[in-house]
Amino acid sequence: VENVVQERFDRLRYVEVKHGRIAMLAVLGQIVTKAGIRLPGDIDYEGTHFTDIGTGWDAWMNQVPDAGKYQILALIFFLEVGIMKDQAGSMDDRAAPGEFPGDFRNGYIDFGWDKLSDADKLKKRAVELNNGRAAQMGILALMVHEQLGVSIWPGGI
């Protein structure tokens, strides 16, 4: 690629990391749901149980109540606008900018990251990037097979 500036590359890397993280959560959600693990209780006041809701696009479109969809979208909006910023201190400048594109620690969460060597940090970021790429392909395959009516899960679940 010619004439690419670092700022553009960082933006594309940020988007790739973020989409990878979302895809990893989506694949994990599919695995957990297909394994039969559900929240206890009801999803609405009409008595619909979480166990009554299927998986995939059909469940989202036809089984999740509208109020539940609005709550999920409101949570996503809140996270996008208020929490998941690509730099620390974006709300009130309490911390320095993020260390790398996709650094959502925002000056609060560390989990020992600052104690790692630069080589270990680079390796962990590469692993996350590759896992995110694999998850993006995985969730795409799950969605395509769902629309084709073919299950790729063991036992056809």
N, CA, C and O atoms as a DFTB+ gen file, in Angstrom:
628 C
 N C O
     1  1       0.853      -1.169       0.000
     2  2       0.000       0.000       0.000
     3  2       0.897       1.229       0.000
     4  3       1.811       1.354       0.816
     5  1       0.623       2.112      -0.910
     6  2       1.436       3.309      -1.030
     7  2       0.787       4.495      -0.327
     8  3      -0.434       4.566      -0.190
     9  1       1.618       5.407       0.107
    10  2       1.176       6.677       0.693
    11  2       0.229       6.504       1.885
    12  3      -0.734       7.257       2.033
    13  1       0.502       5.525       2.716
    14  2      -0.316       5.303       3.904
    15  2       0.356       6.009       5.084
    16  3       1.544       5.825       5.346
    17  1      -0.422       6.805       5.774
    18  2       0.116       7.508       6.936
    19  2      -0.155       6.673       8.186
    20  3      -1.085       5.866       8.213
    21  1       0.653       6.869       9.207
    22  2       0.541       6.083      10.436
    23  2      -0.835       6.241      11.078
    24  3      -1.383       5.280      11.620
    25  1      -1.387       7.436      11.020
    26  2      -2.700       7.675      11.626
    27  2      -3.779       6.804      10.984
    28  3      -4.638       6.265      11.681
    29  1      -3.737       6.666       9.670
    30  2      -4.709       5.823       8.954
    31  2      -4.516       4.355       9.324
    32  3      -5.484       3.635       9.570
    33  1      -3.252       3.915       9.361
    34  2      -2.969       2.534       9.746
    35  2      -3.468       2.249      11.154
    36  3      -4.083       1.210      11.397
    37  1      -3.208       3.163      12.084
    38  2      -3.647       2.972      13.467
    39  2      -5.162       2.879      13.555
    40  3      -5.691       2.086      14.334
    41  1      -5.865       3.684      12.763
    42  2      -7.331       3.633      12.760
    43  2      -7.822       2.277      12.251
    44  3      -8.731       1.686      12.834
    45  1      -7.224       1.784      11.165
    46  2      -7.617       0.488      10.629
    47  2      -7.287      -0.637      11.605
    48  3      -8.070      -1.574      11.753
    49  1      -6.139      -0.554      12.269
    50  2      -5.777      -1.570      13.254
    51  2      -6.742      -1.545      14.428
    52  3      -7.145      -2.596      14.928
    53  1      -7.117      -0.339      14.873
    54  2      -8.086      -0.179      15.958
    55  2      -9.404      -0.862      15.598
    56  3      -9.967      -1.594      16.411
    57  1      -9.888      -0.628      14.400
    58  2     -11.146      -1.223      13.953
    59  2     -11.013      -2.741      13.861
    60  3     -11.932      -3.470      14.236
    61  1      -9.872      -3.217      13.364
    62  2      -9.657      -4.661      13.258
    63  2      -9.640      -5.326      14.627
    64  3     -10.251      -6.377      14.817
    65  1      -8.948      -4.720      15.576
    66  2      -8.890      -5.275      16.928
    67  2     -10.282      -5.270      17.561
    68  3     -10.687      -6.253      18.181
    69  1     -11.003      -4.177      17.407
    70  2     -12.331      -4.066      18.018
    71  2     -13.293      -5.091      17.412
    72  3     -14.027      -5.755      18.145
    73  1     -13.296      -5.224      16.096
    74  2     -14.162      -6.209      15.463
    75  2     -13.754      -7.626      15.848
    76  3     -14.606      -8.500      16.010
    77  1     -12.459      -7.849      15.993
    78  2     -11.988      -9.154      16.435
    79  2     -12.482      -9.490      17.827
    80  3     -12.885     -10.623      18.091
    81  1     -12.453      -8.516      18.717
    82  2     -12.945      -8.744      20.083
    83  2     -14.430      -9.047      20.086
    84  3     -14.883      -9.936      20.806
    85  1     -15.184      -8.318      19.292
    86  2     -16.629      -8.557      19.202
    87  2     -16.889      -9.945      18.625
    88  3     -17.769     -10.662      19.098
    89  1     -16.120     -10.322      17.600
    90  2     -16.296     -11.643      16.992
    91  2     -15.939     -12.754      17.980
    92  3     -16.606     -13.789      18.014
    93  1     -14.892     -12.547      18.785
    94  2     -14.541     -13.561      19.789
    95  2     -15.677     -13.739      20.787
    96  3     -15.995     -14.863      21.175
    97  1     -16.295     -12.626      21.207
    98  2     -17.441     -12.717      22.114
    99  2     -18.621     -13.412      21.435
   100  3     -19.334     -14.186      22.074
   101  1     -18.831     -13.140      20.145
   102  2     -19.934     -13.767      19.420
   103  2     -19.744     -15.275      19.309
   104  3     -20.686     -16.035      19.533
   105  1     -18.541     -15.713      18.969
   106  2     -18.270     -17.151      18.881
   107  2     -18.439     -17.799      20.254
   108  3     -19.037     -18.868      20.373
   109  1     -17.914     -17.152      21.280
   110  2     -18.073     -17.691      22.631
   111  2     -19.550     -17.764      23.017
   112  3     -19.980     -18.725      23.655
   113  1     -20.318     -16.760      22.635
   114  2     -21.755     -16.774      22.899
   115  2     -22.443     -17.938      22.210
   116  3     -23.321     -18.577      22.790
   117  1     -22.051     -18.213      20.982
   118  2     -22.615     -19.364      20.272
   119  2     -22.266     -20.668      20.981
   120  3     -23.127     -21.529      21.168
   121  1     -21.001     -20.812      21.374
   122  2     -20.558     -22.043      22.032
   123  2     -21.302     -22.253      23.348
   124  3     -21.797     -23.346      23.624
   125  1     -21.376     -21.206      24.151
   126  2     -22.023     -21.315      25.464
   127  2     -23.517     -21.620      25.299
   128  3     -24.064     -22.466      26.006
   129  1     -24.161     -20.933      24.373
   130  2     -25.598     -21.142      24.175
   131  2     -25.882     -22.529      23.620
   132  3     -26.812     -23.199      24.067
   133  1     -25.096     -22.957      22.659
   134  2     -25.288     -24.299      22.084
   135  2     -24.997     -25.391      23.115
   136  3     -25.523     -26.499      23.012
   137  1     -24.160     -25.080      24.108
   138  2     -23.874     -26.047      25.177
   139  2     -25.015     -26.113      26.186
   140  3     -24.980     -26.935      27.102
   141  1     -26.028     -25.259      26.031
   142  2     -27.190     -25.303      26.910
   143  2     -27.074     -24.431      28.146
   144  3     -27.902     -24.531      29.051
   145  1     -26.076     -23.589      28.198
   146  2     -25.906     -22.706      29.347
   147  2     -26.708     -21.436      29.098
   148  3     -26.442     -20.707      28.142
   149  1     -27.673     -21.176      29.943
   150  2     -28.547     -20.005      29.790
   151  2     -28.676     -19.288      31.124
   152  3     -28.415     -19.866      32.179
   153  1     -29.076     -18.035      31.067
   154  2     -29.366     -17.292      32.281
   155  2     -30.624     -17.871      32.930
   156  3     -31.521     -18.336      32.228
   157  1     -30.697     -17.847      34.254
   158  2     -31.921     -18.328      34.903
   159  2     -33.017     -17.264      34.807
   160  3     -32.736     -16.080      34.625
   161  1     -34.232     -17.695      34.928
   162  2     -35.342     -16.749      35.002
   163  2     -35.976     -16.433      33.665
   164  3     -35.796     -17.142      32.675
   165  1     -36.728     -15.334      33.672
   166  2     -37.496     -14.917      32.503
   167  2     -36.841     -13.732      31.816
   168  3     -36.167     -12.920      32.449
   169  1     -37.054     -13.650      30.501
   170  2     -36.508     -12.544      29.731
   171  2     -37.501     -11.382      29.662
   172  3     -37.113     -10.254      29.356
   173  1     -38.763     -11.648      29.941
   174  2     -39.768     -10.583      29.927
   175  2     -40.840     -10.859      30.978
   176  3     -40.810     -11.886      31.657
   177  1     -41.775      -9.941      31.103
   178  2     -42.833     -10.072      32.102
   179  2     -43.943     -11.030      31.677
   180  3     -44.803     -11.372      32.489
   181  1     -43.937     -11.468      30.411
   182  2     -44.939     -12.426      29.946
   183  2     -44.579     -13.856      30.318
   184  3     -45.372     -14.771      30.093
   185  1     -43.400     -14.061      30.880
   186  2     -43.011     -15.392      31.318
   187  2     -42.140     -16.163      30.345
   188  3     -41.939     -17.364      30.522
   189  1     -41.628     -15.510      29.338
   190  2     -40.718     -16.174      28.393
   191  2     -39.388     -16.425      29.094
   192  3     -38.737     -15.492      29.563
   193  1     -38.996     -17.678      29.161
   194  2     -37.739     -18.043      29.824
   195  2     -36.563     -17.822      28.873
   196  3     -36.718     -17.877      27.653
   197  1     -35.401     -17.576      29.441
   198  2     -34.193     -17.472      28.622
   199  2     -33.957     -18.766      27.851
   200  3     -33.428     -18.749      26.740
   201  1     -34.352     -19.885      28.450
   202  2     -34.167     -21.176      27.785
   203  2     -35.084     -21.338      26.571
   204  3     -34.849     -22.211      25.735
   205  1     -36.118     -20.513      26.464
   206  2     -37.026     -20.579      25.312
   207  2     -36.460     -19.860      24.089
   208  3     -36.966     -20.029      22.980
   209  1     -35.422     -19.066      24.287
   210  2     -34.830     -18.297      23.192
   211  2     -33.745     -19.136      22.524
   212  3     -32.867     -19.677      23.195
   213  1     -33.812     -19.239      21.207
   214  2     -32.824     -20.008      20.462
   215  2     -31.523     -19.237      20.289
   216  3     -31.203     -18.345      21.074
   217  1     -30.793     -19.591      19.264
   218  2     -29.536     -18.910      18.963
   219  2     -29.592     -18.357      17.557
   220  3     -30.427     -18.755      16.744
   221  1     -28.702     -17.445      17.289
   222  2     -28.534     -16.959      15.933
   223  2     -29.468     -15.829      15.544
   224  3     -30.155     -15.231      16.373
   225  1     -29.463     -15.563      14.248
   226  2     -30.196     -14.431      13.681
   227  2     -31.700     -14.599      13.862
   228  3     -32.396     -13.636      14.183
   229  1     -32.202     -15.804      13.659
   230  2     -33.639     -16.043      13.798
   231  2     -34.123     -15.735      15.214
   232  3     -35.201     -15.169      15.399
   233  1     -33.326     -16.108      16.204
   234  2     -33.701     -15.823      17.591
   235  2     -33.753     -14.323      17.832
   236  3     -34.668     -13.829      18.490
   237  1     -32.774     -13.595      17.302
   238  2     -32.742     -12.136      17.481
   239  2     -33.949     -11.487      16.821
   240  3     -34.584     -10.611      17.407
   241  1     -34.265     -11.909      15.613
   242  2     -35.346     -11.273      14.868
   243  2     -36.739     -11.658      15.375
   244  3     -37.649     -10.830      15.372
   245  1     -36.906     -12.906      15.807
   246  2     -38.252     -13.400      16.075
   247  2     -38.554     -13.780      17.523
   248  3     -39.723     -13.905      17.887
   249  1     -37.538     -13.966      18.351
   250  2     -37.800     -14.463      19.700
   251  2     -37.464     -13.468      20.808
   252  3     -38.117     -13.466      21.852
   253  1     -36.467     -12.634      20.599
   254  2     -36.108     -11.653      21.630
   255  2     -37.145     -10.534      21.603
   256  3     -37.392      -9.958      20.544
   257  1     -37.757     -10.214      22.742
   258  2     -38.751      -9.137      22.779
   259  2     -38.132      -7.789      22.388
   260  3     -36.937      -7.562      22.577
   261  1     -38.963      -6.908      21.845
   262  2     -38.468      -5.598      21.406
   263  2     -37.804      -4.828      22.535
   264  3     -36.782      -4.175      22.322
   265  1     -38.374      -4.895      23.735
   266  2     -37.768      -4.184      24.867
   267  2     -36.361      -4.707      25.144
   268  3     -35.473      -3.933      25.501
   269  1     -36.156      -5.996      24.984
   270  2     -34.827      -6.579      25.169
   271  2     -33.850      -6.104      24.115
   272  3     -32.685      -5.839      24.411
   273  1     -34.331      -5.994      22.869
   274  2     -33.473      -5.479      21.787
   275  2     -33.052      -4.042      22.089
   276  3     -31.890      -3.679      21.909
   277  1     -33.996      -3.235      22.545
   278  2     -33.676      -1.834      22.855
   279  2     -32.676      -1.736      24.009
   280  3     -31.794      -0.877      23.997
   281  1     -32.813      -2.607      24.996
   282  2     -31.869      -2.601      26.114
   283  2     -30.464      -2.983      25.645
   284  3     -29.479      -2.381      26.073
   285  1     -30.374      -3.979      24.772
   286  2     -29.071      -4.393      24.246
   287  2     -28.453      -3.271      23.425
   288  3     -27.269      -2.971      23.576
   289  1     -29.242      -2.652      22.564
   290  2     -28.729      -1.547      21.745
   291  2     -28.326      -0.353      22.602
   292  3     -27.344       0.322      22.294
   293  1     -29.070      -0.084      23.673
   294  2     -28.707       1.008      24.586
   295  2     -27.381       0.713      25.288
   296  3     -26.559       1.612      25.461
   297  1     -27.171      -0.537      25.692
   298  2     -25.903      -0.919      26.315
   299  2     -24.747      -0.745      25.335
   300  3     -23.696      -0.220      25.701
   301  1     -24.936      -1.181      24.096
   302  2     -23.895      -1.018      23.079
   303  2     -23.591       0.459      22.871
   304  3     -22.424       0.845      22.791
   305  1     -24.624       1.287      22.783
   306  2     -24.425       2.726      22.608
   307  2     -23.644       3.311      23.777
   308  3     -22.710       4.087      23.579
   309  1     -24.025       2.940      24.992
   310  2     -23.326       3.433      26.183
   311  2     -21.859       3.033      26.171
   312  3     -20.989       3.856      26.455
   313  1     -21.578       1.776      25.843
   314  2     -20.187       1.312      25.795
   315  2     -19.393       2.040      24.712
   316  3     -18.244       2.423      24.932
   317  1     -20.001       2.229      23.553
   318  2     -19.314       2.903      22.447
   319  2     -19.004       4.364      22.767
   320  3     -17.906       4.850      22.494
   321  1     -19.969       5.047      23.341
   322  2     -19.821       6.480      23.579
   323  2     -19.045       6.783      24.854
   324  3     -18.264       7.733      24.896
   325  1     -19.256       5.976      25.896
   326  2     -18.691       6.333      27.180
   327  2     -17.514       5.536      27.684
   328  3     -16.712       6.057      28.459
   329  1     -17.383       4.289      27.270
   330  2     -16.382       3.417      27.883
   331  2     -15.296       3.004      26.898
   332  3     -14.115       3.246      27.146
   333  1     -15.671       2.397      25.809
   334  2     -14.710       1.798      24.883
   335  2     -14.067       2.848      23.979
   336  3     -14.379       2.948      22.792
   337  1     -13.184       3.608      24.558
   338  2     -12.447       4.629      23.817
   339  2     -11.057       4.110      23.513
   340  3     -10.514       3.284      24.246
   341  1     -10.493       4.596      22.442
   342  2      -9.168       4.140      22.023
   343  2      -8.048       4.883      22.725
   344  3      -6.884       4.766      22.345
   345  1      -8.387       5.624      23.718
   346  2      -7.343       6.306      24.481
   347  2      -7.794       6.425      25.923
   348  3      -8.987       6.506      26.214
   349  1      -6.845       6.434      26.798
   350  2      -7.157       6.579      28.214
   351  2      -7.586       8.008      28.504
   352  3      -7.125       8.947      27.854
   353  1      -8.444       8.163      29.453
   354  2      -8.834       9.495      29.895
   355  2      -9.665      10.264      28.899
   356  3      -9.732      11.491      28.976
   357  1     -10.307       9.575      27.956
   358  2     -11.055      10.285      26.932
   359  2     -12.247      11.048      27.500
   360  3     -12.721      12.003      26.886
   361  1     -12.730      10.638      28.657
   362  2     -13.871      11.315      29.245
   363  2     -13.445      12.542      30.056
   364  3     -14.103      13.581      30.011
   365  1     -12.350      12.414      30.792
   366  2     -11.977      13.525      31.665
   367  2     -10.462      13.737      31.774
   368  3     -10.005      14.418      32.692
   369  1      -9.692      13.174      30.867
   370  2      -8.243      13.388      30.806
   371  2      -7.518      13.047      32.106
   372  3      -6.611      13.771      32.518
   373  1      -7.915      11.946      32.755
   374  2      -7.229      11.535      33.979
   375  2      -6.008      10.675      33.703
   376  3      -5.194      10.462      34.601
   377  1      -5.861      10.176      32.482
   378  2      -4.739       9.301      32.179
   379  2      -4.174       9.646      30.803
   380  3      -4.789      10.375      30.025
   381  1      -3.008       9.114      30.530
   382  2      -2.355       9.354      29.247
   383  2      -3.092       8.613      28.135
   384  3      -3.877       7.707      28.415
   385  1      -2.851       8.982      26.884
   386  2      -3.475       8.265      25.763
   387  2      -3.105       6.786      25.784
   388  3      -2.130       6.389      26.423
   389  1      -3.893       5.976      25.079
   390  2      -3.643       4.544      25.040
   391  2      -2.266       4.218      24.491
   392  3      -1.691       4.972      23.706
   393  1      -1.758       3.088      24.919
   394  2      -0.407       2.672      24.542
   395  2      -0.343       2.193      23.092
   396  3       0.704       2.294      22.453
   397  1      -1.464       1.669      22.567
   398  2      -1.507       1.121      21.214
   399  2      -2.944       1.189      20.720
   400  3      -3.861       1.341      21.527
   401  1      -3.164       1.081      19.405
   402  2      -4.535       1.089      18.892
   403  2      -5.337      -0.066      19.483
   404  3      -4.919      -1.222      19.413
   405  1      -6.481       0.251      20.059
   406  2      -7.314      -0.753      20.706
   407  2      -7.063      -0.876      22.198
   408  3      -7.593      -1.783      22.839
   409  1      -6.265       0.022      22.762
   410  2      -5.985       0.003      24.195
   411  2      -7.155       0.669      24.919
   412  3      -7.243       1.895      24.985
   413  1      -8.052      -0.160      25.461
   414  2      -9.259       0.341      26.110
   415  2      -9.143       0.349      27.623
   416  3     -10.158       0.439      28.313
   417  1      -7.938       0.257      28.153
   418  2      -7.792       0.216      29.611
   419  2      -8.231       1.524      30.251
   420  3      -8.675       1.523      31.399
   421  1      -8.121       2.608      29.556
   422  2      -8.581       3.916      30.017
   423  2      -8.017       4.310      31.378
   424  3      -8.671       5.011      32.150
   425  1      -6.812       3.861      31.663
   426  2      -6.165       4.251      32.907
   427  2      -6.681       3.541      34.146
   428  3      -6.269       3.879      35.256
   429  1      -7.571       2.565      33.991
   430  2      -8.181       1.912      35.145
   431  2      -7.809       0.441      35.265
   432  3      -7.477      -0.022      36.357
   433  1      -7.858      -0.295      34.171
   434  2      -7.669      -1.741      34.209
   435  2      -6.249      -2.060      33.753
   436  3      -5.786      -1.537      32.739
   437  1      -5.562      -2.915      34.499
   438  2      -4.188      -3.247      34.121
   439  2      -3.994      -4.747      33.977
   440  3      -3.513      -5.193      32.935
   441  1      -4.342      -5.536      34.967
   442  2      -4.152      -6.983      34.971
   443  2      -2.702      -7.373      34.706
   444  3      -2.447      -8.435      34.138
   445  1      -1.754      -6.539      35.104
   446  2      -0.339      -6.858      34.979
   447  2       0.282      -6.502      33.648
   448  3       1.441      -6.841      33.407
   449  1      -0.444      -5.835      32.780
   450  2       0.079      -5.486      31.450
   451  2       1.341      -4.644      31.549
   452  3       2.298      -4.871      30.809
   453  1       1.352      -3.676      32.455
   454  2       2.491      -2.773      32.562
   455  2       3.750      -3.463      33.068
   456  3       4.846      -2.916      32.947
   457  1       3.607      -4.654      33.633
   458  2       4.772      -5.379      34.138
   459  2       5.407      -6.276      33.074
   460  3       6.493      -6.812      33.296
   461  1       4.752      -6.449      31.921
   462  2       5.280      -7.304      30.868
   463  2       6.401      -6.598      30.108
   464  3       6.451      -5.370      30.046
   465  1       7.288      -7.389      29.539
   466  2       8.346      -6.825      28.698
   467  2       7.734      -6.396      27.363
   468  3       6.629      -6.815      27.018
   469  1       8.450      -5.568      26.621
   470  2       7.949      -5.118      25.325
   471  2       7.740      -6.294      24.372
   472  3       6.785      -6.306      23.597
   473  1       8.637      -7.287      24.431
   474  2       8.504      -8.465      23.567
   475  2       7.245      -9.254      23.918
   476  3       6.536      -9.713      23.022
   477  1       6.959      -9.418      25.208
   478  2       5.754     -10.135      25.622
   479  2       4.491      -9.375      25.239
   480  3       3.500      -9.982      24.832
   481  1       4.517      -8.060      25.367
   482  2       3.366      -7.245      24.965
   483  2       3.093      -7.411      23.472
   484  3       1.947      -7.587      23.060
   485  1       4.148      -7.354      22.672
   486  2       3.998      -7.494      21.226
   487  2       3.435      -8.870      20.878
   488  3       2.570      -8.988      20.010
   489  1       3.921      -9.903      21.550
   490  2       3.443     -11.261      21.300
   491  2       1.967     -11.393      21.668
   492  3       1.185     -11.959      20.905
   493  1       1.586     -10.874      22.830
   494  2       0.191     -10.971      23.262
   495  2      -0.738     -10.189      22.331
   496  3      -1.855     -10.628      22.058
   497  1      -0.285      -9.046      21.849
   498  2      -1.097      -8.275      20.903
   499  2      -1.239      -9.023      19.580
   500  3      -2.309      -8.992      18.971
   501  1      -0.179      -9.694      19.124
   502  2      -0.241     -10.475      17.889
   503  2      -1.184     -11.663      18.044
   504  3      -1.943     -11.983      17.129
   505  1      -1.134     -12.315      19.202
   506  2      -2.029     -13.441      19.462
   507  2      -3.483     -12.963      19.450
   508  3      -4.343     -13.611      18.853
   509  1      -3.761     -11.833      20.106
   510  2      -5.124     -11.306      20.122
   511  2      -5.594     -10.958      18.710
   512  3      -6.736     -11.239      18.346
   513  1      -4.727     -10.355      17.928
   514  2      -5.070      -9.976      16.561
   515  2      -5.399     -11.210      15.727
   516  3      -6.391     -11.221      14.999
   517  1      -4.576     -12.242      15.829
   518  2      -4.820     -13.468      15.064
   519  2      -6.058     -14.205      15.554
   520  3      -6.820     -14.731      14.743
   521  1      -6.274     -14.252      16.863
   522  2      -7.492     -14.880      17.383
   523  2      -8.730     -14.123      16.922
   524  3      -9.753     -14.731      16.608
   525  1      -8.637     -12.792      16.879
   526  2      -9.753     -11.991      16.399
   527  2     -10.050     -12.241      14.937
   528  3     -11.211     -12.308      14.534
   529  1      -8.997     -12.381      14.138
   530  2      -9.198     -12.690      12.715
   531  2      -9.869     -14.046      12.550
   532  3     -10.798     -14.194      11.756
   533  1      -9.397     -15.033      13.302
   534  2     -10.004     -16.367      13.227
   535  2     -11.460     -16.324      13.686
   536  3     -12.314     -16.975      13.083
   537  1     -11.753     -15.575      14.734
   538  2     -13.126     -15.482      15.237
   539  2     -14.033     -14.786      14.228
   540  3     -15.201     -15.153      14.102
   541  1     -13.520     -13.791      13.509
   542  2     -14.331     -13.130      12.492
   543  2     -14.723     -14.115      11.395
   544  3     -15.864     -14.112      10.935
   545  1     -13.788     -14.951      10.980
   546  2     -14.104     -15.975       9.979
   547  2     -15.046     -17.026      10.570
   548  3     -15.940     -17.521       9.883
   549  1     -14.840     -17.364      11.851
   550  2     -15.676     -18.365      12.498
   551  2     -17.123     -17.932      12.638
   552  3     -18.035     -18.699      12.330
   553  1     -17.340     -16.708      13.099
   554  2     -18.727     -16.257      13.279
   555  2     -19.395     -16.053      11.927
   556  3     -20.600     -16.266      11.791
   557  1     -18.614     -15.637      10.917
   558  2     -19.171     -15.524       9.562
   559  2     -19.629     -16.901       9.070
   560  3     -20.716     -17.028       8.508
   561  1     -18.802     -17.931       9.281
   562  2     -19.174     -19.285       8.873
   563  2     -20.420     -19.757       9.610
   564  3     -21.297     -20.378       9.010
   565  1     -20.505     -19.469      10.906
   566  2     -21.692     -19.868      11.669
   567  2     -22.945     -19.178      11.144
   568  3     -23.998     -19.805      11.036
   569  1     -22.841     -17.896      10.819
   570  2     -24.007     -17.162      10.317
   571  2     -24.418     -17.661       8.933
   572  3     -25.609     -17.816       8.665
   573  1     -23.453     -17.912       8.055
   574  2     -23.769     -18.402       6.707
   575  2     -24.425     -19.773       6.787
   576  3     -25.432     -20.019       6.123
   577  1     -23.860     -20.670       7.599
   578  2     -24.445     -22.005       7.720
   579  2     -25.828     -21.964       8.347
   580  3     -26.691     -22.770       7.998
   581  1     -26.048     -21.037       9.264
   582  2     -27.389     -20.898       9.838
   583  2     -28.389     -20.514       8.754
   584  3     -29.489     -21.064       8.700
   585  1     -28.015     -19.576       7.893
   586  2     -28.918     -19.152       6.814
   587  2     -29.131     -20.249       5.778
   588  3     -30.187     -20.323       5.150
   589  1     -28.114     -21.106       5.602
   590  2     -28.255     -22.228       4.664
   591  2     -29.050     -23.376       5.268
   592  3     -29.448     -24.298       4.557
   593  1     -29.282     -23.323       6.574
   594  2     -30.017     -24.400       7.238
   595  2     -29.157     -25.618       7.532
   596  3     -29.672     -26.723       7.707
   597  1     -27.842     -25.413       7.585
   598  2     -26.915     -26.510       7.827
   599  2     -26.179     -26.231       9.133
   600  3     -25.624     -25.147       9.314
   601  1     -26.171     -27.194      10.033
   602  2     -25.464     -27.025      11.294
   603  2     -24.057     -27.581      11.162
   604  3     -23.865     -28.698      10.681
   605  1     -23.073     -26.798      11.592
   606  2     -21.703     -27.296      11.572
   607  2     -21.265     -27.717      12.971
   608  3     -20.102     -28.053      13.193
   609  1     -22.212     -27.695      13.913
   610  2     -21.921     -28.113      15.279
   611  2     -21.936     -29.630      15.373
   612  3     -22.712     -30.272      14.665
   613  1     -21.110     -30.220      16.216
   614  2     -21.132     -31.669      16.399
   615  2     -22.521     -32.140      16.824
   616  3     -23.118     -31.570      17.737
   617  1     -23.028     -33.160      16.177
   618  2     -24.361     -33.674      16.507
   619  2     -25.492     -32.859      15.909
   620  3     -26.660     -33.169      16.140
   621  1     -25.172     -31.827      15.149
   622  2     -26.195     -31.032      14.487
   623  2     -27.023     -30.152      15.398
   624  3     -28.149     -29.794      15.053
   625  1     -26.480     -29.790      16.576
   626  2     -27.245     -28.968      17.512
   627  2     -27.432     -27.559      16.991
   628  3     -28.056     -26.733      17.657
